[in-house]
């Protein structure tokens, strides 16, 4: 007899039904990445204009950690600069050219290994 825990319907919400009798639903049990300490993060700040319809964005890359922590940092940077942006896939995008301000903010927040890249 199989344990009910292995087939808990609550863990399978939003799953498409399979008619295969041998189908075994696999849980996405990947350990979520642990967020590195602020002073160990090697963040890179750059200005990007490519594929953005002529608009300039400040790109913060190199963040290692959970998606929630990335979003929190993105929220902080966007609010300090008073602009919009996004935080996903390990990078934060802030609308506008705020490279110098963001580098200063990150260092002040404890991200001591932050560097600017590009012109």
C-alpha positions in Angstrom: 0.0 0.0 0.0 1.4 3.4 -0.9 1.4 6.2 1.6 -1.2 8.9 1.0 1.6 11.5 1.6 3.1 10.6 -1.7 -0.2 11.3 -3.5 -1.4 14.4 -1.5 -3.8 16.3 -3.8 -2.9 19.6 -2.2 0.6 19.4 -3.5 -0.7 18.8 -7.0 -3.0 21.7 -7.5 -2.8 23.2 -11.0 -1.6 19.8 -12.4 -3.0 18.5 -15.7 -4.7 15.1 -15.4 -2.9 12.1 -16.9 -4.7 9.0 -18.2 -1.5 7.0 -17.9 -2.0 4.5 -15.1 1.8 4.4 -14.4 2.0 8.1 -14.2 3.9 9.3 -11.1 3.6 12.9 -10.3 7.0 14.4 -9.5 7.1 17.1 -7.0 9.4 20.0 -7.7 11.6 19.3 -4.7 14.6 21.4 -5.8 16.0 23.0 -2.7 15.5 26.7 -3.1 18.8 28.5 -3.4 20.0 29.9 -0.1 20.7 33.6 -0.1 24.3 34.5 0.4 25.3 37.0 3.0 25.2 40.6 1.8 29.0 41.0 2.1 29.5 37.8 -0.1 27.3 38.9 -2.9 29.2 39.8 -6.1 26.7 42.3 -7.5 27.4 44.0 -10.9 25.6 47.2 -11.8 25.5 48.3 -15.5 23.5 50.4 -17.8 21.6 48.7 -20.6 19.8 50.1 -23.7 19.6 47.0 -25.9 16.2 45.8 -26.9 14.4 48.3 -24.8 13.0 50.6 -27.4 15.6 53.3 -26.7 14.9 53.4 -23.0 17.7 53.1 -20.5 17.7 50.7 -17.5 20.1 50.0 -14.7 20.8 46.3 -14.5 21.9 44.6 -11.3 23.2 41.1 -11.9 25.0 38.5 -9.9 22.5 38.1 -7.0 22.6 34.6 -5.5 19.7 33.7 -3.4 15.9 33.2 -3.2 13.5 34.8 -5.6 11.8 36.5 -2.6 15.1 38.1 -1.4 15.8 39.3 -4.9 12.3 40.9 -5.1 12.8 42.5 -1.7 16.1 44.1 -2.8 14.6 45.1 -6.1 11.7 46.8 -4.2 14.1 48.7 -2.0 16.2 49.9 -5.0 13.1 50.9 -7.0 11.6 52.9 -4.1 14.9 54.6 -3.3 15.2 55.7 -6.9 11.5 56.5 -7.2 11.0 54.5 -10.4 9.6 51.2 -11.6 11.4 48.1 -12.7 11.4 44.3 -12.2 13.3 41.6 -10.3 13.4 38.1 -11.7 15.8 35.3 -12.8 18.6 36.6 -10.6 18.7 40.1 -11.9 17.1 43.4 -11.0 16.1 46.0 -13.6 15.5 49.6 -12.5 14.1 52.0 -15.1 16.5 54.9 -15.9 20.2 55.6 -15.4 20.8 55.2 -11.6 24.1 53.4 -11.8 26.1 55.6 -9.4 23.1 55.9 -6.9 22.4 52.2 -6.9 26.1 51.3 -6.3 26.1 53.7 -3.4 22.8 52.3 -2.0 24.0 48.7 -2.3 27.3 49.4 -0.5 25.4 51.3 2.2 23.1 48.3 2.6 26.1 46.0 3.2 26.7 44.7 -0.3 30.4 45.6 -0.1 31.5 43.6 -3.2 29.3 45.7 -5.5 31.0 46.9 -8.7 30.0 49.0 -11.7 30.7 47.5 -15.1 30.6 49.1 -18.5 30.6 52.8 -19.4 
